[in-house]
Amino acid sequence: MIGYALAFGFAAISVALLLNLWRLATGPTVMDRLLAADTIVTNLIALIILYGIHQATSTYFEAALLFAMFGVISTIAYCRFMLRGDVLE
């Protein structure tokens, strides 16, 4: 049963990833592209976690945690750059 759930999860997140890539390519504004990139990071984290469940190892969970921290920091930095024109004060 877990195999079917993992297959469905991989398929659903892959479709969401493809839709986000489409939004990233055709987004009318820069902020749409930024939100698409942030959502892509979230989808990749979910794929890493699903792969970790599939492989039954905790290494992928630690990698997903690090990836999430870098994703949040990069999103905040880019938003600051868009609003202020400078990342560091």
PDB file with SEQRES, HELIX, SHEET and CRYST1 records, atoms N, CA, C and O in Angstrom:
SEQRES   1 A   89  MET ILE GLY TYR ALA LEU ALA PHE GLY PHE ALA ALA ILE          
SEQRES   2 A   89  SER VAL ALA LEU LEU LEU ASN LEU TRP ARG LEU ALA THR          
SEQRES   3 A   89  GLY PRO THR VAL MET ASP ARG LEU LEU ALA ALA ASP THR          
SEQRES   4 A   89  ILE VAL THR ASN LEU ILE ALA LEU ILE ILE LEU TYR GLY          
SEQRES   5 A   89  ILE HIS GLN ALA THR SER THR TYR PHE GLU ALA ALA LEU          
SEQRES   6 A   89  LEU PHE ALA MET PHE GLY VAL ILE SER THR ILE ALA TYR          
SEQRES   7 A   89  CYS ARG PHE MET LEU ARG GLY ASP VAL LEU GLU                  
HELIX    1 AA1 ILE A    2  THR A   26  1                                  25    
HELIX    2 AA2 VAL A   30  GLN A   55  1                                  26    
HELIX    3 AA3 THR A   59  ARG A   84  1                                  26    
CRYST1    1.000    1.000    1.000  90.00  90.00  90.00 P 1           1          
ATOM      1  N   MET A   1       0.809  -1.191   0.000  1.00  0.00           N  
ATOM      2  CA  MET A   1       0.000   0.000   0.000  1.00  0.00           C  
ATOM      3  C   MET A   1       0.854   1.258   0.000  1.00  0.00           C  
ATOM      4  O   MET A   1       0.496   2.252  -0.632  1.00  0.00           O  
ATOM      5  N   ILE A   2       1.987   1.221   0.708  1.00  0.00           N  
ATOM      6  CA  ILE A   2       2.858   2.394   0.740  1.00  0.00           C  
ATOM      7  C   ILE A   2       3.459   2.662  -0.636  1.00  0.00           C  
ATOM      8  O   ILE A   2       3.740   3.807  -0.990  1.00  0.00           O  
ATOM      9  N   GLY A   3       3.651   1.606  -1.396  1.00  0.00           N  
ATOM     10  CA  GLY A   3       4.176   1.768  -2.750  1.00  0.00           C  
ATOM     11  C   GLY A   3       3.228   2.557  -3.643  1.00  0.00           C  
ATOM     12  O   GLY A   3       3.659   3.407  -4.422  1.00  0.00           O  
ATOM     13  N   TYR A   4       1.944   2.272  -3.525  1.00  0.00           N  
ATOM     14  CA  TYR A   4       0.950   3.021  -4.306  1.00  0.00           C  
ATOM     15  C   TYR A   4       0.888   4.483  -3.867  1.00  0.00           C  
ATOM     16  O   TYR A   4       0.767   5.386  -4.695  1.00  0.00           O  
ATOM     17  N   ALA A   5       0.972   4.702  -2.564  1.00  0.00           N  
ATOM     18  CA  ALA A   5       0.942   6.076  -2.054  1.00  0.00           C  
ATOM     19  C   ALA A   5       2.171   6.858  -2.516  1.00  0.00           C  
ATOM     20  O   ALA A   5       2.065   8.029  -2.880  1.00  0.00           O  
ATOM     21  N   LEU A   6       3.335   6.210  -2.500  1.00  0.00           N  
ATOM     22  CA  LEU A   6       4.542   6.874  -2.976  1.00  0.00           C  
ATOM     23  C   LEU A   6       4.467   7.163  -4.469  1.00  0.00           C  
ATOM     24  O   LEU A   6       4.883   8.233  -4.913  1.00  0.00           O  
ATOM     25  N   ALA A   7       3.943   6.223  -5.247  1.00  0.00           N  
ATOM     26  CA  ALA A   7       3.808   6.447  -6.691  1.00  0.00           C  
ATOM     27  C   ALA A   7       2.858   7.607  -6.970  1.00  0.00           C  
ATOM     28  O   ALA A   7       3.131   8.443  -7.832  1.00  0.00           O  
ATOM     29  N   PHE A   8       1.743   7.660  -6.242  1.00  0.00           N  
ATOM     30  CA  PHE A   8       0.805   8.767  -6.419  1.00  0.00           C  
ATOM     31  C   PHE A   8       1.451  10.087  -6.003  1.00  0.00           C  
ATOM     32  O   PHE A   8       1.272  11.102  -6.675  1.00  0.00           O  
ATOM     33  N   GLY A   9       2.196  10.079  -4.906  1.00  0.00           N  
ATOM     34  CA  GLY A   9       2.878  11.293  -4.450  1.00  0.00           C  
ATOM     35  C   GLY A   9       3.902  11.779  -5.452  1.00  0.00           C  
ATOM     36  O   GLY A   9       3.967  12.973  -5.742  1.00  0.00           O  
ATOM     37  N   PHE A  10       4.716  10.857  -5.995  1.00  0.00           N  
ATOM     38  CA  PHE A  10       5.686  11.234  -7.024  1.00  0.00           C  
ATOM     39  C   PHE A  10       4.997  11.833  -8.239  1.00  0.00           C  
ATOM     40  O   PHE A  10       5.454  12.838  -8.783  1.00  0.00           O  
ATOM     41  N   ALA A  11       3.903  11.222  -8.664  1.00  0.00           N  
ATOM     42  CA  ALA A  11       3.190  11.708  -9.840  1.00  0.00           C  
ATOM     43  C   ALA A  11       2.571  13.082  -9.586  1.00  0.00           C  
ATOM     44  O   ALA A  11       2.680  13.973 -10.427  1.00  0.00           O  
ATOM     45  N   ALA A  12       1.930  13.258  -8.444  1.00  0.00           N  
ATOM     46  CA  ALA A  12       1.270  14.536  -8.149  1.00  0.00           C  
ATOM     47  C   ALA A  12       2.278  15.675  -8.013  1.00  0.00           C  
ATOM     48  O   ALA A  12       2.058  16.772  -8.526  1.00  0.00           O  
ATOM     49  N   ILE A  13       3.372  15.411  -7.326  1.00  0.00           N  
ATOM     50  CA  ILE A  13       4.374  16.460  -7.150  1.00  0.00           C  
ATOM     51  C   ILE A  13       5.096  16.741  -8.464  1.00  0.00           C  
ATOM     52  O   ILE A  13       5.489  17.880  -8.715  1.00  0.00           O  
ATOM     53  N   SER A  14       5.277  15.736  -9.298  1.00  0.00           N  
ATOM     54  CA  SER A  14       5.893  15.959 -10.603  1.00  0.00           C  
ATOM     55  C   SER A  14       5.015  16.829 -11.497  1.00  0.00           C  
ATOM     56  O   SER A  14       5.518  17.699 -12.208  1.00  0.00           O  
ATOM     57  N   VAL A  15       3.705  16.595 -11.461  1.00  0.00           N  
ATOM     58  CA  VAL A  15       2.785  17.446 -12.232  1.00  0.00           C  
ATOM     59  C   VAL A  15       2.827  18.875 -11.696  1.00  0.00           C  
ATOM     60  O   VAL A  15       2.848  19.826 -12.476  1.00  0.00           O  
ATOM     61  N   ALA A  16       2.839  19.034 -10.376  1.00  0.00           N  
ATOM     62  CA  ALA A  16       2.919  20.370  -9.788  1.00  0.00           C  
ATOM     63  C   ALA A  16       4.225  21.054 -10.164  1.00  0.00           C  
ATOM     64  O   ALA A  16       4.246  22.260 -10.410  1.00  0.00           O  
ATOM     65  N   LEU A  17       5.308  20.300 -10.210  1.00  0.00           N  
ATOM     66  CA  LEU A  17       6.603  20.847 -10.601  1.00  0.00           C  
ATOM     67  C   LEU A  17       6.582  21.319 -12.047  1.00  0.00           C  
ATOM     68  O   LEU A  17       7.111  22.386 -12.359  1.00  0.00           O  
ATOM     69  N   LEU A  18       5.980  20.543 -12.924  1.00  0.00           N  
ATOM     70  CA  LEU A  18       5.881  20.955 -14.322  1.00  0.00           C  
ATOM     71  C   LEU A  18       5.030  22.217 -14.487  1.00  0.00           C  
ATOM     72  O   LEU A  18       5.364  23.094 -15.283  1.00  0.00           O  
ATOM     73  N   LEU A  19       3.944  22.303 -13.742  1.00  0.00           N  
ATOM     74  CA  LEU A  19       3.112  23.502 -13.808  1.00  0.00           C  
ATOM     75  C   LEU A  19       3.857  24.734 -13.268  1.00  0.00           C  
ATOM     76  O   LEU A  19       3.693  25.840 -13.782  1.00  0.00           O  
ATOM     77  N   ASN A  20       4.663  24.532 -12.244  1.00  0.00           N  
ATOM     78  CA  ASN A  20       5.463  25.643 -11.725  1.00  0.00           C  
ATOM     79  C   ASN A  20       6.547  26.065 -12.708  1.00  0.00           C  
ATOM     80  O   ASN A  20       6.852  27.252 -12.823  1.00  0.00           O  
ATOM     81  N   LEU A  21       7.125  25.109 -13.410  1.00  0.00           N  
ATOM     82  CA  LEU A  21       8.110  25.457 -14.436  1.00  0.00           C  
ATOM     83  C   LEU A  21       7.462  26.262 -15.564  1.00  0.00           C  
ATOM     84  O   LEU A  21       8.073  27.178 -16.115  1.00  0.00           O  
ATOM     85  N   TRP A  22       6.223  25.912 -15.898  1.00  0.00           N  
ATOM     86  CA  TRP A  22       5.505  26.677 -16.910  1.00  0.00           C  
ATOM     87  C   TRP A  22       5.267  28.108 -16.426  1.00  0.00           C  
ATOM     88  O   TRP A  22       5.430  29.059 -17.190  1.00  0.00           O  
ATOM     89  N   ARG A  23       4.878  28.260 -15.147  1.00  0.00           N  
ATOM     90  CA  ARG A  23       4.666  29.607 -14.597  1.00  0.00           C  
ATOM     91  C   ARG A  23       5.972  30.383 -14.534  1.00  0.00           C  
ATOM     92  O   ARG A  23       5.983  31.597 -14.738  1.00  0.00           O  
ATOM     93  N   LEU A  24       7.061  29.701 -14.256  1.00  0.00           N  
ATOM     94  CA  LEU A  24       8.366  30.355 -14.212  1.00  0.00           C  
ATOM     95  C   LEU A  24       8.757  30.870 -15.592  1.00  0.00           C  
ATOM     96  O   LEU A  24       9.339  31.948 -15.714  1.00  0.00           O  
ATOM     97  N   ALA A  25       8.443  30.112 -16.618  1.00  0.00           N  
ATOM     98  CA  ALA A  25       8.804  30.518 -17.982  1.00  0.00           C  
ATOM     99  C   ALA A  25       7.877  31.593 -18.539  1.00  0.00           C  
ATOM    100  O   ALA A  25       8.322  32.455 -19.297  1.00  0.00           O  
ATOM    101  N   THR A  26       6.599  31.557 -18.177  1.00  0.00           N  
ATOM    102  CA  THR A  26       5.637  32.476 -18.793  1.00  0.00           C  
ATOM    103  C   THR A  26       5.060  33.491 -17.822  1.00  0.00           C  
ATOM    104  O   THR A  26       4.087  34.167 -18.156  1.00  0.00           O  
ATOM    105  N   GLY A  27       5.627  33.617 -16.639  1.00  0.00           N  
ATOM    106  CA  GLY A  27       5.075  34.555 -15.663  1.00  0.00           C  
ATOM    107  C   GLY A  27       5.112  35.983 -16.196  1.00  0.00           C  
ATOM    108  O   GLY A  27       6.139  36.425 -16.709  1.00  0.00           O  
ATOM    109  N   PRO A  28       4.004  36.704 -16.078  1.00  0.00           N  
ATOM    110  CA  PRO A  28       3.988  38.055 -16.639  1.00  0.00           C  
ATOM    111  C   PRO A  28       4.846  39.052 -15.860  1.00  0.00           C  
ATOM    112  O   PRO A  28       5.343  40.017 -16.439  1.00  0.00           O  
ATOM    113  N   THR A  29       5.025  38.835 -14.562  1.00  0.00           N  
ATOM    114  CA  THR A  29       5.828  39.758 -13.764  1.00  0.00           C  
ATOM    115  C   THR A  29       6.961  39.006 -13.069  1.00  0.00           C  
ATOM    116  O   THR A  29       6.989  37.776 -13.023  1.00  0.00           O  
ATOM    117  N   VAL A  30       7.884  39.785 -12.536  1.00  0.00           N  
ATOM    118  CA  VAL A  30       9.017  39.198 -11.822  1.00  0.00           C  
ATOM    119  C   VAL A  30       8.542  38.513 -10.540  1.00  0.00           C  
ATOM    120  O   VAL A  30       9.084  37.480 -10.148  1.00  0.00           O  
ATOM    121  N   MET A  31       7.542  39.084  -9.895  1.00  0.00           N  
ATOM    122  CA  MET A  31       7.050  38.487  -8.651  1.00  0.00           C  
ATOM    123  C   MET A  31       6.375  37.143  -8.904  1.00  0.00           C  
ATOM    124  O   MET A  31       6.459  36.244  -8.067  1.00  0.00           O  
ATOM    125  N   ASP A  32       5.701  36.992 -10.054  1.00  0.00           N  
ATOM    126  CA  ASP A  32       5.147  35.680 -10.406  1.00  0.00           C  
ATOM    127  C   ASP A  32       6.252  34.655 -10.577  1.00  0.00           C  
ATOM    128  O   ASP A  32       6.120  33.507 -10.150  1.00  0.00           O  
ATOM    129  N   ARG A  33       7.331  35.072 -11.197  1.00  0.00           N  
ATOM    130  CA  ARG A  33       8.465  34.156 -11.381  1.00  0.00           C  
ATOM    131  C   ARG A  33       9.123  33.819 -10.051  1.00  0.00           C  
ATOM    132  O   ARG A  33       9.558  32.687  -9.841  1.00  0.00           O  
ATOM    133  N   LEU A  34       9.198  34.800  -9.149  1.00  0.00           N  
ATOM    134  CA  LEU A  34       9.768  34.544  -7.825  1.00  0.00           C  
ATOM    135  C   LEU A  34       8.915  33.558  -7.043  1.00  0.00           C  
ATOM    136  O   LEU A  34       9.452  32.643  -6.418  1.00  0.00           O  
ATOM    137  N   LEU A  35       7.608  33.725  -7.065  1.00  0.00           N  
ATOM    138  CA  LEU A  35       6.733  32.778  -6.377  1.00  0.00           C  
ATOM    139  C   LEU A  35       6.810  31.391  -6.993  1.00  0.00           C  
ATOM    140  O   LEU A  35       6.750  30.388  -6.281  1.00  0.00           O  
ATOM    141  N   ALA A  36       6.942  31.329  -8.316  1.00  0.00           N  
ATOM    142  CA  ALA A  36       7.082  30.028  -8.972  1.00  0.00           C  
ATOM    143  C   ALA A  36       8.387  29.350  -8.552  1.00  0.00           C  
ATOM    144  O   ALA A  36       8.410  28.146  -8.299  1.00  0.00           O  
ATOM    145  N   ALA A  37       9.472  30.123  -8.477  1.00  0.00           N  
ATOM    146  CA  ALA A  37      10.749  29.547  -8.060  1.00  0.00           C  
ATOM    147  C   ALA A  37      10.688  29.060  -6.611  1.00  0.00           C  
ATOM    148  O   ALA A  37      11.243  28.012  -6.283  1.00  0.00           O  
ATOM    149  N   ASP A  38      10.017  29.816  -5.752  1.00  0.00           N  
ATOM    150  CA  ASP A  38       9.881  29.401  -4.354  1.00  0.00           C  
ATOM    151  C   ASP A  38       9.040  28.131  -4.242  1.00  0.00           C  
ATOM    152  O   ASP A  38       9.336  27.254  -3.430  1.00  0.00           O  
ATOM    153  N   THR A  39       8.004  28.036  -5.049  1.00  0.00           N  
ATOM    154  CA  THR A  39       7.164  26.836  -5.035  1.00  0.00           C  
ATOM    155  C   THR A  39       7.910  25.641  -5.617  1.00  0.00           C  
ATOM    156  O   THR A  39       7.698  24.509  -5.182  1.00  0.00           O  
ATOM    157  N   ILE A  40       8.775  25.878  -6.587  1.00  0.00           N  
ATOM    158  CA  ILE A  40       9.601  24.798  -7.136  1.00  0.00           C  
ATOM    159  C   ILE A  40      10.510  24.234  -6.047  1.00  0.00           C  
ATOM    160  O   ILE A  40      10.695  23.021  -5.952  1.00  0.00           O  
ATOM    161  N   VAL A  41      11.077  25.118  -5.228  1.00  0.00           N  
ATOM    162  CA  VAL A  41      11.916  24.657  -4.122  1.00  0.00           C  
ATOM    163  C   VAL A  41      11.105  23.783  -3.165  1.00  0.00           C  
ATOM    164  O   VAL A  41      11.581  22.746  -2.704  1.00  0.00           O  
ATOM    165  N   THR A  42       9.878  24.212  -2.873  1.00  0.00           N  
ATOM    166  CA  THR A  42       9.017  23.423  -1.988  1.00  0.00           C  
ATOM    167  C   THR A  42       8.704  22.064  -2.595  1.00  0.00           C  
ATOM    168  O   THR A  42       8.718  21.053  -1.891  1.00  0.00           O  
ATOM    169  N   ASN A  43       8.424  22.029  -3.887  1.00  0.00           N  
ATOM    170  CA  ASN A  43       8.143  20.757  -4.555  1.00  0.00           C  
ATOM    171  C   ASN A  43       9.371  19.851  -4.579  1.00  0.00           C  
ATOM    172  O   ASN A  43       9.248  18.638  -4.416  1.00  0.00           O  
ATOM    173  N   LEU A  44      10.538  20.423  -4.778  1.00  0.00           N  
ATOM    174  CA  LEU A  44      11.762  19.609  -4.764  1.00  0.00           C  
ATOM    175  C   LEU A  44      12.025  19.034  -3.373  1.00  0.00           C  
ATOM    176  O   LEU A  44      12.498  17.905  -3.242  1.00  0.00           O  
ATOM    177  N   ILE A  45      11.720  19.806  -2.347  1.00  0.00           N  
ATOM    178  CA  ILE A  45      11.863  19.294  -0.986  1.00  0.00           C  
ATOM    179  C   ILE A  45      10.928  18.105  -0.771  1.00  0.00           C  
ATOM    180  O   ILE A  45      11.312  17.098  -0.176  1.00  0.00           O  
ATOM    181  N   ALA A  46       9.711  18.237  -1.256  1.00  0.00           N  
ATOM    182  CA  ALA A  46       8.755  17.126  -1.130  1.00  0.00           C  
ATOM    183  C   ALA A  46       9.235  15.895  -1.894  1.00  0.00           C  
ATOM    184  O   ALA A  46       9.083  14.773  -1.412  1.00  0.00           O  
ATOM    185  N   LEU A  47       9.813  16.091  -3.083  1.00  0.00           N  
ATOM    186  CA  LEU A  47      10.347  14.952  -3.843  1.00  0.00           C  
ATOM    187  C   LEU A  47      11.511  14.286  -3.114  1.00  0.00           C  
ATOM    188  O   LEU A  47      11.630  13.060  -3.113  1.00  0.00           O  
ATOM    189  N   ILE A  48      12.364  15.092  -2.498  1.00  0.00           N  
ATOM    190  CA  ILE A  48      13.491  14.533  -1.743  1.00  0.00           C  
ATOM    191  C   ILE A  48      12.979  13.703  -0.562  1.00  0.00           C  
ATOM    192  O   ILE A  48      13.491  12.617  -0.294  1.00  0.00           O  
ATOM    193  N   ILE A  49      11.975  14.215   0.135  1.00  0.00           N  
ATOM    194  CA  ILE A  49      11.416  13.480   1.275  1.00  0.00           C  
ATOM    195  C   ILE A  49      10.755  12.181   0.814  1.00  0.00           C  
ATOM    196  O   ILE A  49      10.928  11.138   1.445  1.00  0.00           O  
ATOM    197  N   LEU A  50       9.997  12.243  -0.288  1.00  0.00           N  
ATOM    198  CA  LEU A  50       9.381  11.015  -0.804  1.00  0.00           C  
ATOM    199  C   LEU A  50      10.434   9.993  -1.210  1.00  0.00           C  
ATOM    200  O   LEU A  50      10.266   8.796  -0.976  1.00  0.00           O  
ATOM    201  N   TYR A  51      11.521  10.463  -1.820  1.00  0.00           N  
ATOM    202  CA  TYR A  51      12.588   9.546  -2.200  1.00  0.00           C  
ATOM    203  C   TYR A  51      13.257   8.949  -0.959  1.00  0.00           C  
ATOM    204  O   TYR A  51      13.653   7.783  -0.963  1.00  0.00           O  
ATOM    205  N   GLY A  52      13.381   9.751   0.098  1.00  0.00           N  
ATOM    206  CA  GLY A  52      13.926   9.234   1.355  1.00  0.00           C  
ATOM    207  C   GLY A  52      13.039   8.172   1.967  1.00  0.00           C  
ATOM    208  O   GLY A  52      13.537   7.192   2.521  1.00  0.00           O  
ATOM    209  N   ILE A  53      11.722   8.355   1.874  1.00  0.00           N  
ATOM    210  CA  ILE A  53      10.794   7.324   2.363  1.00  0.00           C  
ATOM    211  C   ILE A  53      10.932   6.066   1.515  1.00  0.00           C  
ATOM    212  O   ILE A  53      10.923   4.950   2.034  1.00  0.00           O  
ATOM    213  N   HIS A  54      11.058   6.260   0.208  1.00  0.00           N  
ATOM    214  CA  HIS A  54      11.188   5.111  -0.701  1.00  0.00           C  
ATOM    215  C   HIS A  54      12.472   4.324  -0.425  1.00  0.00           C  
ATOM    216  O   HIS A  54      12.464   3.094  -0.465  1.00  0.00           O  
ATOM    217  N   GLN A  55      13.560   5.019  -0.151  1.00  0.00           N  
ATOM    218  CA  GLN A  55      14.838   4.357   0.111  1.00  0.00           C  
ATOM    219  C   GLN A  55      14.997   3.918   1.565  1.00  0.00           C  
ATOM    220  O   GLN A  55      15.931   3.184   1.887  1.00  0.00           O  
ATOM    221  N   ALA A  56      14.101   4.355   2.442  1.00  0.00           N  
ATOM    222  CA  ALA A  56      14.118   4.019   3.872  1.00  0.00           C  
ATOM    223  C   ALA A  56      15.426   4.434   4.542  1.00  0.00           C  
ATOM    224  O   ALA A  56      16.054   3.648   5.252  1.00  0.00           O  
ATOM    225  N   THR A  57      15.821   5.684   4.302  1.00  0.00           N  
ATOM    226  CA  THR A  57      17.012   6.234   4.932  1.00  0.00           C  
ATOM    227  C   THR A  57      16.726   7.656   5.394  1.00  0.00           C  
ATOM    228  O   THR A  57      15.906   8.356   4.799  1.00  0.00           O  
ATOM    229  N   SER A  58      17.395   8.075   6.443  1.00  0.00           N  
ATOM    230  CA  SER A  58      17.153   9.411   6.992  1.00  0.00           C  
ATOM    231  C   SER A  58      18.073  10.467   6.401  1.00  0.00           C  
ATOM    232  O   SER A  58      17.910  11.651   6.696  1.00  0.00           O  
ATOM    233  N   THR A  59      19.016  10.079   5.588  1.00  0.00           N  
ATOM    234  CA  THR A  59      19.943  11.032   4.988  1.00  0.00           C  
ATOM    235  C   THR A  59      19.208  12.037   4.115  1.00  0.00           C  
ATOM    236  O   THR A  59      19.562  13.216   4.096  1.00  0.00           O  
ATOM    237  N   TYR A  60      18.213  11.596   3.408  1.00  0.00           N  
ATOM    238  CA  TYR A  60      17.475  12.486   2.517  1.00  0.00           C  
ATOM    239  C   TYR A  60      16.644  13.494   3.296  1.00  0.00           C  
ATOM    240  O   TYR A  60      16.388  14.590   2.799  1.00  0.00           O  
ATOM    241  N   PHE A  61      16.224  13.153   4.490  1.00  0.00           N  
ATOM    242  CA  PHE A  61      15.478  14.096   5.314  1.00  0.00           C  
ATOM    243  C   PHE A  61      16.375  15.245   5.762  1.00  0.00           C  
ATOM    244  O   PHE A  61      15.948  16.399   5.802  1.00  0.00           O  
ATOM    245  N   GLU A  62      17.609  14.921   6.096  1.00  0.00           N  
ATOM    246  CA  GLU A  62      18.562  15.965   6.479  1.00  0.00           C  
ATOM    247  C   GLU A  62      18.887  16.853   5.290  1.00  0.00           C  
ATOM    248  O   GLU A  62      19.013  18.069   5.436  1.00  0.00           O  
ATOM    249  N   ALA A  63      19.022  16.255   4.118  1.00  0.00           N  
ATOM    250  CA  ALA A  63      19.274  17.043   2.908  1.00  0.00           C  
ATOM    251  C   ALA A  63      18.087  17.945   2.595  1.00  0.00           C  
ATOM    252  O   ALA A  63      18.271  19.088   2.176  1.00  0.00           O  
ATOM    253  N   ALA A  64      16.882  17.447   2.794  1.00  0.00           N  
ATOM    254  CA  ALA A  64      15.690  18.257   2.545  1.00  0.00           C  
ATOM    255  C   ALA A  64      15.620  19.426   3.525  1.00  0.00           C  
ATOM    256  O   ALA A  64      15.201  20.521   3.148  1.00  0.00           O  
ATOM    257  N   LEU A  65      16.019  19.212   4.759  1.00  0.00           N  
ATOM    258  CA  LEU A  65      16.024  20.281   5.750  1.00  0.00           C  
ATOM    259  C   LEU A  65      17.017  21.378   5.363  1.00  0.00           C  
ATOM    260  O   LEU A  65      16.693  22.562   5.446  1.00  0.00           O  
ATOM    261  N   LEU A  66      18.202  20.998   4.947  1.00  0.00           N  
ATOM    262  CA  LEU A  66      19.189  21.980   4.496  1.00  0.00           C  
ATOM    263  C   LEU A  66      18.697  22.724   3.253  1.00  0.00           C  
ATOM    264  O   LEU A  66      18.867  23.938   3.146  1.00  0.00           O  
ATOM    265  N   PHE A  67      18.103  22.014   2.339  1.00  0.00           N  
ATOM    266  CA  PHE A  67      17.570  22.623   1.123  1.00  0.00           C  
ATOM    267  C   PHE A  67      16.463  23.616   1.469  1.00  0.00           C  
ATOM    268  O   PHE A  67      16.361  24.665   0.832  1.00  0.00           O  
ATOM    269  N   ALA A  68      15.643  23.310   2.454  1.00  0.00           N  
ATOM    270  CA  ALA A  68      14.567  24.206   2.877  1.00  0.00           C  
ATOM    271  C   ALA A  68      15.138  25.482   3.496  1.00  0.00           C  
ATOM    272  O   ALA A  68      14.636  26.576   3.237  1.00  0.00           O  
ATOM    273  N   MET A  69      16.172  25.347   4.302  1.00  0.00           N  
ATOM    274  CA  MET A  69      16.777  26.532   4.910  1.00  0.00           C  
ATOM    275  C   MET A  69      17.375  27.445   3.857  1.00  0.00           C  
ATOM    276  O   MET A  69      17.193  28.661   3.920  1.00  0.00           O  
ATOM    277  N   PHE A  70      18.088  26.880   2.886  1.00  0.00           N  
ATOM    278  CA  PHE A  70      18.659  27.709   1.824  1.00  0.00           C  
ATOM    279  C   PHE A  70      17.574  28.322   0.951  1.00  0.00           C  
ATOM    280  O   PHE A  70      17.729  29.446   0.472  1.00  0.00           O  
ATOM    281  N   GLY A  71      16.488  27.605   0.738  1.00  0.00           N  
ATOM    282  CA  GLY A  71      15.392  28.136  -0.067  1.00  0.00           C  
ATOM    283  C   GLY A  71      14.737  29.337   0.582  1.00  0.00           C  
ATOM    284  O   GLY A  71      14.438  30.321  -0.094  1.00  0.00           O  
ATOM    285  N   VAL A  72      14.509  29.270   1.891  1.00  0.00           N  
ATOM    286  CA  VAL A  72      13.895  30.391   2.606  1.00  0.00           C  
ATOM    287  C   VAL A  72      14.827  31.598   2.606  1.00  0.00           C  
ATOM    288  O   VAL A  72      14.391  32.724   2.365  1.00  0.00           O  
ATOM    289  N   ILE A  73      16.089  31.369   2.873  1.00  0.00           N  
ATOM    290  CA  ILE A  73      17.047  32.471   2.916  1.00  0.00           C  
ATOM    291  C   ILE A  73      17.176  33.133   1.547  1.00  0.00           C  
ATOM    292  O   ILE A  73      17.231  34.360   1.466  1.00  0.00           O  
ATOM    293  N   SER A  74      17.226  32.356   0.484  1.00  0.00           N  
ATOM    294  CA  SER A  74      17.352  32.950  -0.846  1.00  0.00           C  
ATOM    295  C   SER A  74      16.094  33.710  -1.245  1.00  0.00           C  
ATOM    296  O   SER A  74      16.193  34.740  -1.911  1.00  0.00           O  
ATOM    297  N   THR A  75      14.926  33.235  -0.862  1.00  0.00           N  
ATOM    298  CA  THR A  75      13.686  33.957  -1.162  1.00  0.00           C  
ATOM    299  C   THR A  75      13.638  35.291  -0.421  1.00  0.00           C  
ATOM    300  O   THR A  75      13.251  36.306  -1.000  1.00  0.00           O  
ATOM    301  N   ILE A  76      14.022  35.298   0.837  1.00  0.00           N  
ATOM    302  CA  ILE A  76      14.044  36.536   1.608  1.00  0.00           C  
ATOM    303  C   ILE A  76      15.052  37.515   1.014  1.00  0.00           C  
ATOM    304  O   ILE A  76      14.771  38.708   0.903  1.00  0.00           O  
ATOM    305  N   ALA A  77      16.210  37.018   0.637  1.00  0.00           N  
ATOM    306  CA  ALA A  77      17.231  37.897   0.059  1.00  0.00           C  
ATOM    307  C   ALA A  77      16.759  38.495  -1.259  1.00  0.00           C  
ATOM    308  O   ALA A  77      16.981  39.679  -1.511  1.00  0.00           O  
ATOM    309  N   TYR A  78      16.119  37.707  -2.094  1.00  0.00           N  
ATOM    310  CA  TYR A  78      15.663  38.235  -3.373  1.00  0.00           C  
ATOM    311  C   TYR A  78      14.528  39.233  -3.185  1.00  0.00           C  
ATOM    312  O   TYR A  78      14.465  40.232  -3.901  1.00  0.00           O  
ATOM    313  N   CYS A  79      13.636  38.984  -2.239  1.00  0.00           N  
ATOM    314  CA  CYS A  79      12.556  39.940  -1.963  1.00  0.00           C  
ATOM    315  C   CYS A  79      13.112  41.253  -1.436  1.00  0.00           C  
ATOM    316  O   CYS A  79      12.644  42.325  -1.820  1.00  0.00           O  
ATOM    317  N   ARG A  80      14.099  41.178  -0.568  1.00  0.00           N  
ATOM    318  CA  ARG A  80      14.740  42.403  -0.081  1.00  0.00           C  
ATOM    319  C   ARG A  80      15.397  43.160  -1.222  1.00  0.00           C  
ATOM    320  O   ARG A  80      15.324  44.387  -1.281  1.00  0.00           O  
ATOM    321  N   PHE A  81      16.031  42.443  -2.119  1.00  0.00           N  
ATOM    322  CA  PHE A  81      16.669  43.095  -3.257  1.00  0.00           C  
ATOM    323  C   PHE A  81      15.632  43.772  -4.141  1.00  0.00           C  
ATOM    324  O   PHE A  81      15.863  44.882  -4.620  1.00  0.00           O  
ATOM    325  N   MET A  82      14.490  43.120  -4.364  1.00  0.00           N  
ATOM    326  CA  MET A  82      13.440  43.690  -5.213  1.00  0.00           C  
ATOM    327  C   MET A  82      12.826  44.935  -4.545  1.00  0.00           C  
ATOM    328  O   MET A  82      12.488  45.896  -5.236  1.00  0.00           O  
ATOM    329  N   LEU A  83      12.680  44.928  -3.214  1.00  0.00           N  
ATOM    330  CA  LEU A  83      12.052  46.049  -2.536  1.00  0.00           C  
ATOM    331  C   LEU A  83      13.007  47.215  -2.299  1.00  0.00           C  
ATOM    332  O   LEU A  83      12.630  48.374  -2.473  1.00  0.00           O  
ATOM    333  N   ARG A  84      14.227  46.914  -1.907  1.00  0.00           N  
ATOM    334  CA  ARG A  84      15.158  47.965  -1.497  1.00  0.00           C  
ATOM    335  C   ARG A  84      16.296  48.216  -2.473  1.00  0.00           C  
ATOM    336  O   ARG A  84      16.922  49.274  -2.434  1.00  0.00           O  
ATOM    337  N   GLY A  85      16.565  47.272  -3.331  1.00  0.00           N  
ATOM    338  CA  GLY A  85      17.694  47.417  -4.233  1.00  0.00           C  
ATOM    339  C   GLY A  85      19.011  46.979  -3.631  1.00  0.00           C  
ATOM    340  O   GLY A  85      20.050  47.055  -4.287  1.00  0.00           O  
ATOM    341  N   ASP A  86      18.980  46.516  -2.373  1.00  0.00           N  
ATOM    342  CA  ASP A  86      20.186  46.069  -1.693  1.00  0.00           C  
ATOM    343  C   ASP A  86      19.796  44.969  -0.717  1.00  0.00           C  
ATOM    344  O   ASP A  86      18.754  45.047  -0.065  1.00  0.00           O  
ATOM    345  N   VAL A  87      20.635  43.944  -0.621  1.00  0.00           N  
ATOM    346  CA  VAL A  87      20.330  42.826   0.263  1.00  0.00           C  
ATOM    347  C   VAL A  87      20.798  43.113   1.681  1.00  0.00           C  
ATOM    348  O   VAL A  87      20.062  42.872   2.638  1.00  0.00           O  
ATOM    349  N   LEU A  88      21.987  43.614   1.819  1.00  0.00           N  
ATOM    350  CA  LEU A  88      22.541  43.917   3.141  1.00  0.00           C  
ATOM    351  C   LEU A  88      22.335  45.395   3.463  1.00  0.00           C  
ATOM    352  O   LEU A  88      22.381  46.257   2.585  1.00  0.00           O  
ATOM    353  N   GLU A  89      22.110  45.654   4.731  1.00  0.00           N  
ATOM    354  CA  GLU A  89      21.886  47.044   5.141  1.00  0.00           C  
ATOM    355  C   GLU A  89      23.162  47.664   5.623  1.00  0.00           C  
ATOM    356  O   GLU A  89      23.174  48.832   6.012  1.00  0.00           O  
TER     357      GLU A  89                                                      
END                                                                             
